[in-house]
Amino acid sequence: MGGVGTASEPPDDAAADPARGVTARGTPARDGGRSASPPAGRLDAGRCSVQALDRGDAPMATAPPAQRWLLVEQPGPWGQNALDHSRFDRDVAPRLASRVRAENLRLLMIRRPGNRPAAPGRWWAVVDSRPGRERISWAVRGSDAELLEAPWDGSAGTPVAGPAYLVCAHGGHDVCCAVRGRSLARSLPAADPDSVWECSHLGGCRFAANLLVLPHGFYYGQVPGDGADVVAAHRRGEVALPWLRGRAGLPAAAQAAQHLARRELGLVGADDLPPRAVRELTRSGSAVEHWRVVLDGPDGGVEVIVESRPGADAGRLTCRAVHPVHPRAWRLLSLTPAPADAAAS
């Protein structure tokens, strides 16, 4: 199959061939001086993820605000809206979407990668990513309508600590996710193959291949090869810093401060450096922002001052985007021990 990038887009289940390489230039060295190879899958030079690699867009501090998730297995193709444009019960879909909004969950449709045999029934799960409450509760539904009455407090099904690896493969939303995401989902070397799923739109299409590790809610972008380094890091209870976008549910400034402090201090444990306080130091709405973030370190609080400013190069954030924007870039200004009253200041 040839490369993509013409006016006609591949179907949502279009396969990607990781052996074909990428038409982008090499990416700059990342954390620790390590050079990150481009994600697998051939794409036309005009695609958003290829251009993001060319610009050197950093995935840091781009994880979304979700902290609780509803995962719904739905095999088959997905359109632009995976819930409405799929084989999910059309009478149930709007009521499910309404309940998701009311209970403040993030809905993700999931399916098994490649030709992996389907298990009996349709799986679904409630995931809690809040610190100290990390858990996935898996259950099987006999019908889509059962999801409307089932409890979403984690009491249904079997609770597990995880991990679950969700790879965005939503080609109906963005071609980059279909090509790079499906390749990654098929090759990800998880110890339990049943822990790997393709999922609907995660956000940050230009960072394809995108990977979400649950229950902690760690987002990764531009994941290269088969994702072995990310899987290996999580087996050790660590994050894979070169490709980390951030932890879902944290403000962007806290994600950036945590990431930059991890790099400076060498603290890559999944639970290291939780944020204690976040405060903007500049007037709201300024193009250049300065933030003060206090993190809990192993020897006391750490005060981190970070700067956010529009990047030099504008680009499309998705393949469907009409207008280019300047993605924000973050940098570390200072890292010092926090004063005793830092949380209250």
C-alpha angles and dihedrals in degrees: 000000000000127000123281130236103099125114091270113072124211119253118268091261095050109143124231126216110219092196094069098072128212131286092223127103118256117280122246121260112282135203115337091016091284118146113229115215117223119266116265123261132074118259135170115260090247095063118111097240093050092050091047090055090048091051092045094238108186116223091212118129097008102114114123127243098256118126101167125046140194113207116196121186110225117163123203131046125334125208125210090294104044096200098047098032100053140070091278113124105280093208091054098042100078093045091049091050090050093052091047090055093045093051094040099238129143112238119216125178113217137192137175116269123249116329097338107147116253119242121230113280127006118288126222134172144191114219127197114198098174112127110268093013100069109151143135120211112197124198139164123236126207092203137009090245090065089073090067094065102028117109114256096196094095094261094110119083129352121325116223132177091228148179108213119176115210117188118194106238098157101141091167086068101038132358093219090064092051095050101039099026098053091048091053094045092054095050105035105127100220117162089235112043089200089066092067120085139168110233141191126259113330098175129246095075091176088066094060127180087061121182130188119199114203149236091023092047099231113168122207129189138192087020107186130218115341095337092247093143092056093048092047092051093053091048086060092048091252139115124245097236101191092066101027115129092181144267115298115244097034122108113256092249091054091049091051094046092047092048095048093044091050089054094048097043100034092235107144102153112131091242098038122123102008112191118255102178138004125195133168113229097192131065111279112260096030115143090229113047130194120199134190114211126180117205129189107243130187091259099035138295122338120207114212125187113198134180127215123194137157112274120249095244124059121214145157112278092206134020089249095051115120100197128043120234136191109251113220119253126205131210137177117250100175143348119196140149109282121242116250093255095045096121092058097044 
